Amino acid sequence: MAESINGGTSMDSTESRWVIQDDDEDASDLENFDADLSLGRDPRMVDSDEEDDNAEQRLIRTGPRIDSFDVEALEVPGAHRSDYEDISVGKKIVLAFQTLGVVFGDVGTSPLYTFGVMFRKAPINGNEDILGALSLVLYTLILIPLVKYVLVVLWANDDGEGGTFALYSLICRHAKVSLLPNQLPSDARISSFRLKVPSPELERSLKIKERLENSLTLKKTLLILVLAGTSMVIANGVVTPAMSVLSSVGGLKVGVDAIKKDEVVMISVACLVILFSVQKYGTSKVGLAVGPALFLWFCSLAGIGIYNLVKYDRSVFRAFNPIHIYYFFKRNSTKAWYSLGGCLLSATGSEAMFADLCYFSVRSVQLSFVFLVLPCLLLGYLGQAAYLMENPADAGQAFFSSVPCGAFWPIFLIANIAALIASRAMTTATFSCIKQSTALGCFPRLKIVHTSRKFMGQIYIPVINWFLLALSLVLVCTISSIDEIGNAYGIAELGVMMMTTILVTLVMLLIWQIHIIIVLSFVVVFLGLELTFFSSVLWSVTDGSWIILVFAIIMFLIMYVWNYGSNLKYETEVKKKLSTDLMRELGCNLGTVRAPGIGLLYNELVKGIPAIFGHFLTTLPAIHSMIIFVSIKYVPVPMVPQSERFLFRRVCPKSYHIFRCIARYGYKDVRKENHQTFEQLLIESLEKFIRREAQERSLESDGDDDTDSEDENPCSRVLIAPNGSVYSLGVPLLLDFKDASNPILEASTSDVTSPGSPDPPVFDAEQSLESELSFIYKAKESGVVYLLGHGDIRARKDSWFIKKLAINYFYAFLRKNCRRGITTLSVPHSHLMQVSMTYMV
């Protein structure tokens, strides 16, 4: 089936919709939830889809999207984009101010340690070395944070969401490369997808798309790159606080000669404990509180730089000539190459600008960096270099030594506050990346606290917060050398930088479709630059920074094993699912007693009847009079509009009272409903589905006697309601295929229409509708019970040892200790019923 793709425009949920209907639909396509009638498409955005065979398509107009989960959703446009699109100018200024405290703290505190690490690896032998090192730092700042991230990478956001998983989600929606287990073709019809099908003229984009979609190896490679980048982001969340706090507290050695190294470490430990303890108060509150402190820090940085330039040596402006980089390497050769690891520290925190994008808008980040952060950083480094031109012996503590004596203690206090704030930059980025990876099935579920009622992207993960604190303390106490921690910092930062470069290059080729020369320039310049830096830091990995590599590998294994186990479990459940014929043989009572009430059976299966339901039938003495199979699944979009959240279909004939409901959530969606609210909204949505089903059946019955030319093209028949809505008289809502060539319409009652019957039986549709709705209300009054089927997997005895280790121990441990999906609804234990089932894989 040639899949219909949404256009790039947004339509209001109350408007009529255009639908692409294929002539060669088969049973597998119709199984993808016939209830999803409104596949929002703008008639001006009709694209020819050449991914499959040239199937004939018709453009039909359907009624308004009336299957909303929330009644109020009909008043809201179908797709919600970034939280920051419609805010006022004043709020944009406030957001730009908050970015100082959340996004730029890391890169803003780099002058504390950059020159110190560089000149300990390549000692100063003359003023030319200072100019060469300064030139390296200046162009690193210009190329990586400014050109790469601010001017390019920030635009590769996924509806306001940044980070490696956001890039992966963006790519997955433009090419079928996702390895998520429970995806449906109907997911591509969510208006948030906003796809633009590659035009036929751009053969390069089409070839890349086809190659990615047809190669399982490339799909796995892409996922591995994303997981590797995410693991490096988490590793950054560990090393950033250790580096920032230890370097700022180390300034005491300049102000107090008698202080010892152990005392500096203990003060750093205390600062880290305070830092992570206030993390729970949220990004907005902490951002507003520390925004002024960071603004003062950047102003102080610029002021000290100007003071040193005026007092010592203004000739350092010559460092803007890149020829001094060549002279630096010519004079120092190997030592200069070693010092690249220290030079990279000037650009650390660049990834935080992208990963923390969910907290702020693109414009606020760009404005803050270009007009405040970058000028202050440049002045700060120029001032330190001017001071070192006359005081080269103070290179080990270049920043604090260059501070005027009368301003030392105020600057020391501001620097320590700034370092504490800087430590939050990668911590908040870590929270964001873990939430994205959890939603996309690549990380165990954890408790996520939303710290802002207004902005959904601002979150706090308690377990990860304390986990990062513990590891940061271990790093500070075991590796107290700034050089060694700086080297570990460089490894983690470069790892995620390289992954981002590769993914953004793929975005350029596949989605942006820009000229190949620009793409090659981007990848050659930045990937080449990052590989050069990486070779420098990797050479010194044996000095203790290997710890961060081990930690990143452990995080990668956790994500990979979780994704592998989840996929394996889902594939097994698909193979073991029950057939509809078996259910019909059992009869409408399912071979047991039907007790009053509604049973919500939670399962990850999005098609068919889960095998766990058969386990319920054989284990329980009675089953509820109404069964709804509920599958809560995440799709690779930031947010799913309420009007498109729920998909319903009838699993068996009407008298069985068995339905399937799929609740689709994006990785930025917030699930805060309590179980009463969830039940009420679910029943309301089910009622709308049943009413629409009855209306469709009525329209089909009315059209059976028509013999004009419309019968030759049933997809073109429409009905205009009194309110002006236009409804499709196309394919019936509920179809049950015995085979692709002989469709049989499912009857409205327990009697199944015979294939040979010339005329289907006629019933009182309105009376049948009210009777079923009355049945639902009575079942709701009797109570709702949540039937939780826990399907566990175990490796078969003849499996490889590595598979047994991964599934039976590692994945089993993660699954046992992760957060259950039902906990977000706060269901009381009296409403829960659990049955476990083990699959051998």
Beta strands, then each sheet from edge to edge (+ up, - down):
strand 1: 17-22
strand 2: 57-62
strand 3: 449-450
strand 4: 459-460
strand 5: 593-602
strand 6: 622-634
strand 7: 646-650
strand 8: 658-665
strand 9: 718-720
strand 10: 726-728
strand 11: 735-737
strand 12: 743-745
strand 13: 784-794
strand 14: 832-840
sheet 1: 1+ 2-
sheet 2: 3+ 4-
sheet 3: 7+ 8- 6- 5- 13- 14-
sheet 4: 9+ 10-
sheet 5: 11+ 12-
end
